[in-house]
Amino acid sequence: MVHTELNSEESFKNALSTQGKYVLIYAHEDGVSDVAEKYSEQNADKVDSYQVDLTKNPHVKHIMAMESWPTVVVFKDGQEVKRAVGAKPEDMQAIGALFA
C-alpha cells in the first residue's frame, strides 16, 4: 500500500508540514480505492500519500471540514490546493493532472 496511515492529530500536522511536495490525504471509512492507489503509485516522486480511517479517527472530519466521504484533499506547502468528494473518476483525474 502506497498510502501511509495517519492515526493521530500529530501525524496529520506533521504530514501537512511537508515542504516542496504535494501531500495527498485520502479520508475513508472502508479502505483506499484502487484509483487512488494507482495515482499515488505513479506519482510517488512528487506526492506523499496518506490515508485516514474516519471510523478510527472521527476528529479528522472536523479538522479537514468534511461533510461526506471518501474525500481526497491535496496540499502543497501546508495549503489546500484541490479537494475531491466522493472519489469520482473525473475528480481523481483532475487531481492526477496536478502531478503531471
N, CA, C and O atoms as CSV, one atom per row, in Angstrom:
chain,resi,resn,atom,element,x,y,z
A,1,MET,N,N,0.836,-1.184,0.000
A,1,MET,CA,C,0.000,0.000,0.000
A,1,MET,C,C,0.878,1.243,0.000
A,1,MET,O,O,1.846,1.329,0.755
A,2,VAL,N,N,0.542,2.182,-0.830
A,2,VAL,CA,C,1.304,3.408,-1.003
A,2,VAL,C,C,0.971,4.431,0.075
A,2,VAL,O,O,1.838,5.207,0.477
A,3,HIS,N,N,-0.251,4.443,0.541
A,3,HIS,CA,C,-0.705,5.452,1.499
A,3,HIS,C,C,-0.252,5.118,2.922
A,3,HIS,O,O,-0.522,4.028,3.427
A,4,THR,N,N,0.435,6.060,3.558
A,4,THR,CA,C,0.830,5.927,4.957
A,4,THR,C,C,-0.369,6.296,5.815
A,4,THR,O,O,-1.062,7.272,5.528
A,5,GLU,N,N,-0.617,5.526,6.859
A,5,GLU,CA,C,-1.788,5.798,7.698
A,5,GLU,C,C,-1.517,6.929,8.687
A,5,GLU,O,O,-0.498,6.944,9.378
A,6,LEU,N,N,-2.445,7.864,8.736
A,6,LEU,CA,C,-2.424,8.920,9.749
A,6,LEU,C,C,-3.320,8.450,10.884
A,6,LEU,O,O,-4.499,8.163,10.671
A,7,ASN,N,N,-2.770,8.371,12.083
A,7,ASN,CA,C,-3.565,7.835,13.186
A,7,ASN,C,C,-3.610,8.751,14.399
A,7,ASN,O,O,-4.028,8.337,15.480
A,8,SER,N,N,-3.180,9.992,14.221
A,8,SER,CA,C,-3.258,10.955,15.323
A,8,SER,C,C,-3.261,12.366,14.745
A,8,SER,O,O,-2.894,12.579,13.590
A,9,GLU,N,N,-3.675,13.310,15.554
A,9,GLU,CA,C,-3.650,14.705,15.115
A,9,GLU,C,C,-2.216,15.150,14.848
A,9,GLU,O,O,-1.961,15.939,13.938
A,10,GLU,N,N,-1.282,14.637,15.648
A,10,GLU,CA,C,0.130,14.981,15.462
A,10,GLU,C,C,0.655,14.489,14.112
A,10,GLU,O,O,1.360,15.218,13.414
A,11,SER,N,N,0.308,13.242,13.744
A,11,SER,CA,C,0.776,12.725,12.455
A,11,SER,C,C,0.149,13.509,11.302
A,11,SER,O,O,0.784,13.711,10.267
A,12,PHE,N,N,-1.085,13.943,11.481
A,12,PHE,CA,C,-1.757,14.769,10.479
A,12,PHE,C,C,-1.017,16.100,10.306
A,12,PHE,O,O,-0.750,16.520,9.180
A,13,LYS,N,N,-0.693,16.753,11.407
A,13,LYS,CA,C,0.023,18.035,11.349
A,13,LYS,C,C,1.416,17.865,10.748
A,13,LYS,O,O,1.873,18.720,9.989
A,14,ASN,N,N,2.091,16.767,11.084
A,14,ASN,CA,C,3.414,16.503,10.509
A,14,ASN,C,C,3.334,16.334,8.994
A,14,ASN,O,O,4.187,16.834,8.261
A,15,ALA,N,N,2.308,15.629,8.533
A,15,ALA,CA,C,2.130,15.446,7.090
A,15,ALA,C,C,1.947,16.790,6.401
A,15,ALA,O,O,2.530,17.036,5.345
A,16,LEU,N,N,1.143,17.652,6.993
A,16,LEU,CA,C,0.875,18.958,6.381
A,16,LEU,C,C,2.091,19.876,6.394
A,16,LEU,O,O,2.142,20.842,5.633
A,17,SER,N,N,3.059,19.590,7.238
A,17,SER,CA,C,4.250,20.440,7.302
A,17,SER,C,C,5.264,20.116,6.202
A,17,SER,O,O,6.292,20.784,6.099
A,18,THR,N,N,4.988,19.108,5.386
A,18,THR,CA,C,5.873,18.740,4.279
A,18,THR,C,C,6.026,19.916,3.324
A,18,THR,O,O,5.039,20.540,2.934
A,19,GLN,N,N,7.242,20.210,2.956
A,19,GLN,CA,C,7.529,21.317,2.037
A,19,GLN,C,C,8.072,20.768,0.721
A,19,GLN,O,O,8.840,19.805,0.712
A,20,GLY,N,N,7.672,21.383,-0.382
A,20,GLY,CA,C,8.239,21.055,-1.681
A,20,GLY,C,C,7.588,19.902,-2.417
A,20,GLY,O,O,7.892,19.685,-3.590
A,21,LYS,N,N,6.706,19.155,-1.776
A,21,LYS,CA,C,5.996,18.059,-2.419
A,21,LYS,C,C,4.514,18.228,-2.148
A,21,LYS,O,O,4.112,18.889,-1.191
A,22,TYR,N,N,3.706,17.620,-3.007
A,22,TYR,CA,C,2.280,17.564,-2.723
A,22,TYR,C,C,2.040,16.561,-1.604
A,22,TYR,O,O,2.778,15.586,-1.462
A,23,VAL,N,N,1.010,16.807,-0.817
A,23,VAL,CA,C,0.574,15.881,0.223
A,23,VAL,C,C,-0.872,15.535,-0.091
A,23,VAL,O,O,-1.737,16.410,-0.093
A,24,LEU,N,N,-1.135,14.268,-0.356
A,24,LEU,CA,C,-2.474,13.797,-0.664
A,24,LEU,C,C,-2.997,13.034,0.541
A,24,LEU,O,O,-2.350,12.107,1.028
A,25,ILE,N,N,-4.167,13.425,1.016
A,25,ILE,CA,C,-4.784,12.726,2.142
A,25,ILE,C,C,-6.111,12.157,1.671
A,25,ILE,O,O,-6.991,12.890,1.221
A,26,TYR,N,N,-6.242,10.845,1.781
A,26,TYR,CA,C,-7.441,10.123,1.374
A,26,TYR,C,C,-8.175,9.718,2.645
A,26,TYR,O,O,-7.710,8.854,3.389
A,27,ALA,N,N,-9.320,10.343,2.890
A,27,ALA,CA,C,-10.112,10.047,4.085
A,27,ALA,C,C,-11.252,9.111,3.698
A,27,ALA,O,O,-11.967,9.362,2.729
A,28,HIS,N,N,-11.415,8.041,4.455
A,28,HIS,CA,C,-12.375,6.999,4.082
A,28,HIS,C,C,-12.948,6.326,5.318
A,28,HIS,O,O,-12.528,6.581,6.447
A,29,GLU,N,N,-13.918,5.462,5.070
A,29,GLU,CA,C,-14.439,4.594,6.124
A,29,GLU,C,C,-14.336,3.129,5.735
A,29,GLU,O,O,-14.664,2.252,6.534
A,30,ASP,N,N,-13.883,2.853,4.517
A,30,ASP,CA,C,-13.843,1.456,4.078
A,30,ASP,C,C,-12.666,1.135,3.165
A,30,ASP,O,O,-12.787,0.271,2.296
A,31,GLY,N,N,-11.552,1.797,3.336
A,31,GLY,CA,C,-10.354,1.485,2.568
A,31,GLY,C,C,-10.095,2.452,1.428
A,31,GLY,O,O,-10.989,3.176,0.990
A,32,VAL,N,N,-8.866,2.450,0.959
A,32,VAL,CA,C,-8.426,3.326,-0.126
A,32,VAL,C,C,-8.815,2.693,-1.457
A,32,VAL,O,O,-8.621,1.496,-1.664
A,33,SER,N,N,-9.364,3.500,-2.353
A,33,SER,CA,C,-9.800,2.973,-3.648
A,33,SER,C,C,-8.607,2.594,-4.517
A,33,SER,O,O,-7.498,3.094,-4.328
A,34,ASP,N,N,-8.855,1.708,-5.464
A,34,ASP,CA,C,-7.813,1.290,-6.400
A,34,ASP,C,C,-7.318,2.466,-7.239
A,34,ASP,O,O,-6.131,2.550,-7.555
A,35,VAL,N,N,-8.227,3.373,-7.599
A,35,VAL,CA,C,-7.849,4.539,-8.403
A,35,VAL,C,C,-6.874,5.420,-7.628
A,35,VAL,O,O,-5.868,5.868,-8.177
A,36,ALA,N,N,-7.169,5.667,-6.358
A,36,ALA,CA,C,-6.281,6.495,-5.529
A,36,ALA,C,C,-4.921,5.825,-5.371
A,36,ALA,O,O,-3.891,6.497,-5.418
A,37,GLU,N,N,-4.910,4.522,-5.185
A,37,GLU,CA,C,-3.644,3.788,-5.084
A,37,GLU,C,C,-2.828,3.947,-6.368
A,37,GLU,O,O,-1.619,4.174,-6.321
A,38,LYS,N,N,-3.498,3.828,-7.504
A,38,LYS,CA,C,-2.820,3.929,-8.801
A,38,LYS,C,C,-2.157,5.296,-8.969
A,38,LYS,O,O,-0.978,5.379,-9.313
A,39,TYR,N,N,-2.916,6.366,-8.727
A,39,TYR,CA,C,-2.350,7.709,-8.881
A,39,TYR,C,C,-1.198,7.943,-7.908
A,39,TYR,O,O,-0.199,8.561,-8.272
A,40,SER,N,N,-1.325,7.464,-6.698
A,40,SER,CA,C,-0.260,7.662,-5.711
A,40,SER,C,C,0.998,6.896,-6.094
A,40,SER,O,O,2.109,7.407,-5.949
A,41,GLU,N,N,0.827,5.677,-6.581
A,41,GLU,CA,C,1.974,4.883,-7.027
A,41,GLU,C,C,2.691,5.559,-8.187
A,41,GLU,O,O,3.918,5.660,-8.194
A,42,GLN,N,N,1.923,6.017,-9.162
A,42,GLN,CA,C,2.505,6.627,-10.360
A,42,GLN,C,C,3.226,7.938,-10.056
A,42,GLN,O,O,4.113,8.346,-10.805
A,43,ASN,N,N,2.852,8.592,-8.971
A,43,ASN,CA,C,3.388,9.922,-8.672
A,43,ASN,C,C,4.149,9.979,-7.355
A,43,ASN,O,O,4.260,11.043,-6.746
A,44,ALA,N,N,4.667,8.854,-6.919
A,44,ALA,CA,C,5.330,8.784,-5.611
A,44,ALA,C,C,6.515,9.740,-5.492
A,44,ALA,O,O,6.877,10.138,-4.385
A,45,ASP,N,N,7.122,10.113,-6.615
A,45,ASP,CA,C,8.255,11.042,-6.559
A,45,ASP,C,C,7.822,12.487,-6.309
A,45,ASP,O,O,8.633,13.317,-5.899
A,46,LYS,N,N,6.535,12.790,-6.557
A,46,LYS,CA,C,6.026,14.155,-6.394
A,46,LYS,C,C,5.038,14.302,-5.249
A,46,LYS,O,O,4.724,15.415,-4.828
A,47,VAL,N,N,4.545,13.163,-4.742
A,47,VAL,CA,C,3.439,13.195,-3.783
A,47,VAL,C,C,3.722,12.276,-2.605
A,47,VAL,O,O,4.137,11.132,-2.788
A,48,ASP,N,N,3.496,12.777,-1.400
A,48,ASP,CA,C,3.456,11.924,-0.214
A,48,ASP,C,C,1.990,11.612,0.028
A,48,ASP,O,O,1.190,12.524,0.237
A,49,SER,N,N,1.632,10.341,0.003
A,49,SER,CA,C,0.234,9.936,0.111
A,49,SER,C,C,-0.063,9.348,1.477
A,49,SER,O,O,0.695,8.535,2.005
A,50,TYR,N,N,-1.184,9.778,2.036
A,50,TYR,CA,C,-1.615,9.340,3.357
A,50,TYR,C,C,-3.070,8.920,3.293
A,50,TYR,O,O,-3.815,9.325,2.400
A,51,GLN,N,N,-3.456,8.110,4.247
A,51,GLN,CA,C,-4.855,7.742,4.399
A,51,GLN,C,C,-5.249,7.919,5.851
A,51,GLN,O,O,-4.419,7.827,6.755
A,52,VAL,N,N,-6.521,8.175,6.054
A,52,VAL,CA,C,-7.034,8.249,7.415
A,52,VAL,C,C,-8.389,7.550,7.434
A,52,VAL,O,O,-9.282,7.873,6.650
A,53,ASP,N,N,-8.524,6.597,8.335
A,53,ASP,CA,C,-9.771,5.862,8.515
A,53,ASP,C,C,-10.645,6.664,9.473
A,53,ASP,O,O,-10.320,6.806,10.652
A,54,LEU,N,N,-11.746,7.184,8.961
A,54,LEU,CA,C,-12.602,8.056,9.760
A,54,LEU,C,C,-13.368,7.320,10.851
A,54,LEU,O,O,-13.861,7.955,11.784
A,55,THR,N,N,-13.480,6.002,10.757
A,55,THR,CA,C,-14.120,5.261,11.847
A,55,THR,C,C,-13.203,5.211,13.063
A,55,THR,O,O,-13.678,5.147,14.196
A,56,LYS,N,N,-11.894,5.239,12.835
A,56,LYS,CA,C,-10.922,5.225,13.932
A,56,LYS,C,C,-10.522,6.631,14.371
A,56,LYS,O,O,-10.097,6.827,15.509
A,57,ASN,N,N,-10.655,7.605,13.481
A,57,ASN,CA,C,-10.213,8.982,13.739
A,57,ASN,C,C,-11.292,9.984,13.332
A,57,ASN,O,O,-11.076,10.783,12.421
A,58,PRO,N,N,-12.442,9.954,13.989
A,58,PRO,CA,C,-13.547,10.829,13.575
A,58,PRO,C,C,-13.242,12.319,13.710
A,58,PRO,O,O,-13.875,13.136,13.041
A,59,HIS,N,N,-12.286,12.687,14.560
A,59,HIS,CA,C,-11.944,14.106,14.737
A,59,HIS,C,C,-11.405,14.747,13.457
A,59,HIS,O,O,-11.467,15.966,13.298
A,60,VAL,N,N,-10.878,13.930,12.552
A,60,VAL,CA,C,-10.321,14.453,11.309
A,60,VAL,C,C,-11.413,15.089,10.443
A,60,VAL,O,O,-11.141,16.009,9.671
A,61,LYS,N,N,-12.649,14.594,10.575
A,61,LYS,CA,C,-13.757,15.186,9.810
A,61,LYS,C,C,-13.843,16.681,10.079
A,61,LYS,O,O,-14.102,17.469,9.170
A,62,HIS,N,N,-13.628,17.064,11.323
A,62,HIS,CA,C,-13.714,18.473,11.698
A,62,HIS,C,C,-12.452,19.233,11.285
A,62,HIS,O,O,-12.535,20.368,10.815
A,63,ILE,N,N,-11.297,18.613,11.459
A,63,ILE,CA,C,-10.035,19.261,11.094
A,63,ILE,C,C,-10.015,19.590,9.602
A,63,ILE,O,O,-9.556,20.660,9.203
A,64,MET,N,N,-10.516,18.664,8.780
A,64,MET,CA,C,-10.484,18.842,7.329
A,64,MET,C,C,-11.797,19.394,6.774
A,64,MET,O,O,-11.955,19.491,5.557
A,65,ALA,N,N,-12.740,19.758,7.645
A,65,ALA,CA,C,-14.029,20.325,7.228
A,65,ALA,C,C,-14.717,19.448,6.185
A,65,ALA,O,O,-15.082,19.915,5.107
A,66,MET,N,N,-14.889,18.164,6.525
A,66,MET,CA,C,-15.505,17.214,5.611
A,66,MET,C,C,-16.943,16.956,6.010
A,66,MET,O,O,-17.270,16.845,7.192
A,67,GLU,N,N,-17.800,16.862,4.996
A,67,GLU,CA,C,-19.201,16.556,5.233
A,67,GLU,C,C,-19.581,15.188,4.703
A,67,GLU,O,O,-20.576,14.612,5.144
A,68,SER,N,N,-18.808,14.652,3.762
A,68,SER,CA,C,-19.055,13.306,3.255
A,68,SER,C,C,-17.722,12.695,2.835
A,68,SER,O,O,-16.706,13.386,2.780
A,69,TRP,N,N,-17.731,11.416,2.543
A,69,TRP,CA,C,-16.506,10.702,2.229
A,69,TRP,C,C,-16.821,9.524,1.346
A,69,TRP,O,O,-17.964,9.069,1.308
A,70,PRO,N,N,-15.839,9.022,0.638
A,70,PRO,CA,C,-14.434,9.385,0.744
A,70,PRO,C,C,-14.181,10.813,0.263
A,70,PRO,O,O,-14.899,11.350,-0.580
A,71,THR,N,N,-13.153,11.392,0.822
A,71,THR,CA,C,-12.707,12.723,0.432
A,71,THR,C,C,-11.199,12.674,0.225
A,71,THR,O,O,-10.464,12.115,1.039
A,72,VAL,N,N,-10.758,13.258,-0.859
A,72,VAL,CA,C,-9.332,13.371,-1.139
A,72,VAL,C,C,-8.990,14.857,-1.110
A,72,VAL,O,O,-9.617,15.664,-1.795
A,73,VAL,N,N,-7.994,15.200,-0.314
A,73,VAL,CA,C,-7.558,16.592,-0.227
A,73,VAL,C,C,-6.060,16.633,-0.528
A,73,VAL,O,O,-5.280,15.860,0.029
A,74,VAL,N,N,-5.675,17.543,-1.413
A,74,VAL,CA,C,-4.273,17.704,-1.778
A,74,VAL,C,C,-3.780,19.041,-1.235
A,74,VAL,O,O,-4.425,20.077,-1.398
A,75,PHE,N,N,-2.626,18.988,-0.587
A,75,PHE,CA,C,-1.989,20.177,-0.020
A,75,PHE,C,C,-0.632,20.367,-0.682
A,75,PHE,O,O,-0.027,19.410,-1.165
A,76,LYS,N,N,-0.163,21.595,-0.700
A,76,LYS,CA,C,1.210,21.900,-1.127
A,76,LYS,C,C,1.720,22.974,-0.184
A,76,LYS,O,O,1.117,24.040,-0.057
A,77,ASP,N,N,2.831,22.690,0.475
A,77,ASP,CA,C,3.431,23.620,1.438
A,77,ASP,C,C,2.422,24.061,2.497
A,77,ASP,O,O,2.387,25.225,2.895
A,78,GLY,N,N,1.593,23.097,2.949
A,78,GLY,CA,C,0.640,23.353,4.024
A,78,GLY,C,C,-0.671,23.983,3.609
A,78,GLY,O,O,-1.545,24.192,4.450
A,79,GLN,N,N,-0.833,24.296,2.319
A,79,GLN,CA,C,-2.051,24.947,1.835
A,79,GLN,C,C,-2.853,23.984,0.962
A,79,GLN,O,O,-2.290,23.286,0.119
A,80,GLU,N,N,-4.174,23.950,1.169
A,80,GLU,CA,C,-5.027,23.111,0.342
A,80,GLU,C,C,-5.049,23.649,-1.085
A,80,GLU,O,O,-5.248,24.842,-1.309
A,81,VAL,N,N,-4.837,22.729,-2.065
A,81,VAL,CA,C,-4.866,23.135,-3.467
A,81,VAL,C,C,-5.976,22.458,-4.264
A,81,VAL,O,O,-6.365,22.961,-5.318
A,82,LYS,N,N,-6.491,21.335,-3.786
A,82,LYS,CA,C,-7.550,20.621,-4.507
A,82,LYS,C,C,-8.271,19.695,-3.543
A,82,LYS,O,O,-7.671,19.121,-2.634
A,83,ARG,N,N,-9.581,19.564,-3.766
A,83,ARG,CA,C,-10.405,18.679,-2.941
A,83,ARG,C,C,-11.364,17.934,-3.856
A,83,ARG,O,O,-11.947,18.520,-4.768
A,84,ALA,N,N,-11.522,16.639,-3.610
A,84,ALA,CA,C,-12.476,15.820,-4.356
A,84,ALA,C,C,-13.310,15.036,-3.355
A,84,ALA,O,O,-12.775,14.324,-2.505
A,85,VAL,N,N,-14.612,15.174,-3.463
A,85,VAL,CA,C,-15.526,14.471,-2.564
A,85,VAL,C,C,-16.192,13.355,-3.348
A,85,VAL,O,O,-16.722,13.578,-4.436
A,86,GLY,N,N,-16.163,12.156,-2.791
A,86,GLY,CA,C,-16.800,11.025,-3.437
A,86,GLY,C,C,-15.894,10.226,-4.353
A,86,GLY,O,O,-16.308,9.191,-4.876
A,87,ALA,N,N,-14.678,10.678,-4.557
A,87,ALA,CA,C,-13.688,9.977,-5.392
A,87,ALA,C,C,-14.241,9.625,-6.769
A,87,ALA,O,O,-14.038,8.518,-7.267
A,88,LYS,N,N,-14.940,10.576,-7.374
A,88,LYS,CA,C,-15.453,10.379,-8.734
A,88,LYS,C,C,-14.267,10.332,-9.697
A,88,LYS,O,O,-13.284,11.050,-9.507
A,89,PRO,N,N,-14.355,9.493,-10.726
A,89,PRO,CA,C,-13.221,9.362,-11.653
A,89,PRO,C,C,-12.747,10.693,-12.236
A,89,PRO,O,O,-11.543,10.920,-12.347
A,90,GLU,N,N,-13.679,11.577,-12.611
A,90,GLU,CA,C,-13.259,12.852,-13.206
A,90,GLU,C,C,-12.529,13.732,-12.189
A,90,GLU,O,O,-11.610,14.465,-12.554
A,91,ASP,N,N,-12.933,13.664,-10.915
A,91,ASP,CA,C,-12.237,14.425,-9.875
A,91,ASP,C,C,-10.847,13.856,-9.623
A,91,ASP,O,O,-9.889,14.602,-9.417
A,92,MET,N,N,-10.744,12.536,-9.640
A,92,MET,CA,C,-9.440,11.903,-9.438
A,92,MET,C,C,-8.503,12.232,-10.605
A,92,MET,O,O,-7.302,12.405,-10.402
A,93,GLN,N,N,-9.046,12.318,-11.823
A,93,GLN,CA,C,-8.221,12.698,-12.973
A,93,GLN,C,C,-7.720,14.130,-12.828
A,93,GLN,O,O,-6.579,14.430,-13.180
A,94,ALA,N,N,-8.570,15.015,-12.311
A,94,ALA,CA,C,-8.155,16.407,-12.093
A,94,ALA,C,C,-7.036,16.477,-11.060
A,94,ALA,O,O,-6.103,17.269,-11.197
A,95,ILE,N,N,-7.134,15.648,-10.032
A,95,ILE,CA,C,-6.061,15.595,-9.034
A,95,ILE,C,C,-4.794,15.041,-9.672
A,95,ILE,O,O,-3.702,15.562,-9.447
A,96,GLY,N,N,-4.938,13.986,-10.467
A,96,GLY,CA,C,-3.787,13.415,-11.159
A,96,GLY,C,C,-3.099,14.423,-12.066
A,96,GLY,O,O,-1.879,14.388,-12.227
A,97,ALA,N,N,-3.881,15.326,-12.662
A,97,ALA,CA,C,-3.319,16.346,-13.554
A,97,ALA,C,C,-2.409,17.313,-12.799
A,97,ALA,O,O,-1.495,17.888,-13.389
A,98,LEU,N,N,-2.650,17.496,-11.507
A,98,LEU,CA,C,-1.769,18.348,-10.705
A,98,LEU,C,C,-0.337,17.822,-10.704
A,98,LEU,O,O,0.621,18.593,-10.655
A,99,PHE,N,N,-0.206,16.507,-10.760
A,99,PHE,CA,C,1.097,15.869,-10.606
A,99,PHE,C,C,1.800,15.623,-11.938
A,99,PHE,O,O,2.927,15.129,-11.961
A,100,ALA,N,N,1.148,15.961,-13.036
A,100,ALA,CA,C,1.715,15.685,-14.371
A,100,ALA,C,C,2.874,16.614,-14.681
A,100,ALA,O,O,3.466,16.524,-15.757
